[in-house]
Amino acid sequence: MKQEEIMLAAFGALAQATRMAVFRLLVRQGPQGLPAGEIARRLGVPQNTLSTHLAVLARGGLVTSRREGRRIIYAASMAGVRDMVLFLTRDCCAGRPEKCCELVDMLMPAQGEAAS
């Protein structure tokens, strides 16, 4: 699959309110992730519906899963997020990445802000 097709799958996965909510929850949760049941409970989504949404996000490369005993833990794929940002900004400002400094500054908190 070409990179553009992969990115279209990722963006398509996020183009639905519940999937966006799942993805944002998992990003906030960090690498430890959450079990599917806890995601469903926090978002008020039926588990069978959530399973479908998680599968779409996984096909888009935006979530990973791992088994811990009988539970499956889902986490946001930071590699998938990185790939999306790089795809969107690769040709930033007609190939002049220094023009993207404002974007980088907005994404990276100042040293003083990071400590608070």
C-alpha positions in Angstrom: 0.0 0.0 0.0 1.3 3.4 -0.9 1.9 6.0 1.8 -0.9 8.2 0.4 -3.3 5.3 0.7 -2.2 4.6 4.3 -2.6 8.3 5.2 -6.1 8.3 3.6 -7.0 5.4 5.8 -5.7 7.2 8.8 -7.5 10.4 8.1 -10.7 8.5 7.2 -10.5 6.7 10.5 -10.5 10.0 12.3 -13.4 11.4 10.2 -16.0 10.1 12.6 -16.9 11.5 16.0 -16.6 8.3 18.1 -13.3 7.3 16.6 -11.9 10.7 17.1 -13.0 10.6 20.8 -11.4 7.1 21.2 -8.2 8.3 19.6 -8.0 11.5 21.7 -8.7 9.5 24.9 -5.9 7.0 24.0 -3.4 9.8 23.2 -4.1 11.4 26.6 -3.7 8.0 28.2 -0.2 7.5 26.9 1.6 4.3 26.1 0.1 2.3 28.9 -3.3 2.5 27.0 -6.6 1.2 28.3 -8.6 -2.0 28.1 -11.5 -1.9 25.6 -14.1 -2.2 28.4 -12.7 0.9 30.1 -12.7 2.9 26.8 -16.3 1.9 26.2 -17.3 2.9 29.8 -15.5 6.3 29.7 -17.0 7.2 26.3 -20.4 5.6 26.9 -20.1 3.5 23.7 -21.5 -0.1 23.5 -18.6 -2.6 23.5 -19.6 -4.2 20.1 -19.7 -0.7 18.5 -16.3 0.2 20.1 -14.7 -3.0 18.6 -15.7 -1.8 15.2 -14.2 1.6 15.8 -11.0 0.2 17.2 -10.6 -2.0 14.2 -10.9 1.0 11.8 -8.4 3.0 13.9 -6.0 0.0 13.8 -6.3 -0.3 10.0 -5.5 3.4 9.8 -2.3 2.7 11.9 -3.5 4.9 14.7 -3.9 2.4 17.5 -2.0 -0.7 18.7 -3.2 -3.5 20.9 -1.6 -6.0 23.2 -2.9 -8.8 25.2 -2.5 -8.7 29.0 -4.1 -11.9 30.4 -7.7 -12.0 29.2 -7.8 -8.3 28.4 -6.7 -6.5 25.2 -5.1 -3.1 25.9 -5.3 -0.4 23.2 -3.0 2.5 22.9 -2.5 5.3 20.5 0.3 4.7 18.0 2.7 7.6 18.3 4.4 6.3 15.2 1.1 6.7 13.3 0.6 10.2 14.7 4.2 11.1 13.7 3.7 9.7 10.2 0.5 11.8 9.7 2.2 15.0 10.9 5.2 14.3 8.7 3.0 13.6 5.7 1.1 16.8 6.2 4.2 19.0 6.7 6.7 17.3 4.4 6.3 19.9 1.7 5.8 22.7 4.2 6.1 26.2 2.7 7.3 24.9 -0.7 10.1 22.9 0.7 11.4 25.5 3.1 10.9 23.8 6.5 12.3 26.7 8.4 9.0 28.4 7.6 7.3 25.8 9.8 9.0 27.0 12.9 5.7 28.6 14.2 4.0 25.2 13.9 6.8 23.5 15.8 6.8 26.2 18.5 3.0 25.7 19.0 3.5 21.9 19.3 6.4 22.1 21.7 5.7 23.9 25.0 8.2 26.3 26.3 10.5 25.0 29.1 8.7 26.9 31.8 5.3 25.6 30.6 6.4 22.0 30.6 7.2 22.1 34.3 3.8 23.4 35.3 
